Each structure stands twice: as C-alpha cells, then as structure tokens.
Amino acid sequence: MACRLMGTERQVPAARTLALKVKRALRDQVGECLTCSIGLAPNVFLGKVGFDLQRPDGLVVITDGLVVITKTTCRRFCSASNCRRSTASVNA
C-alpha cells in the first residue's frame, strides 16, 4: 500500500513520527503477530525499495540524495514475467 503525505507531513521528521505512530498503533491493536515495514521516499518506487530493505519490521527513510541500486536489489524487484529480460539488461 502506498500513501501520499501532504503539507508538513512531507518533512522527514514529521513523516518518520507518523510512520512510528502507525507501527505502534498496529502493534497495540493487533499484537506482535503482525508487523509492517515502512519506506519513506520522494516517490512510490523508492518507498517500495526502502520498505523491502528492512523487512519484516523496518522503517527506512530515503531522501533526495544519491541512491545506489545494486544488481542484487534489481533482481529482488523483478516480477516473474519479466525477470529474465530485466536481469539480462542489468548484467549487460
């Protein structure tokens, strides 16, 4: 699931605080049996990259700075239908 933050929520400290509140509310209302990972980033793709970096119970903030995506990371995000084609272009 992706959420778009608005106004002052887009500032990193406020977004991080909101993410921690979501994680705490989930833990308090559901329990330890269900966890969530949250990736905060300037766009949905990078948010999903961040989310996947610290699963199953992480919080990753990616800012506008340089982000290095390795071959291993690219392979992890390939779908089953286009993985061979995507991996081949990464390895080229």
Secondary structure by P-SEA (a helix, b strand, c coil): cbbbbccccccaaaaaaaaaaaaaaaaaaccccbbbbbbbcccaaaaaaaaacccccbbbbbcccbbbbcaaaaaaacccccaaaaaaaaac
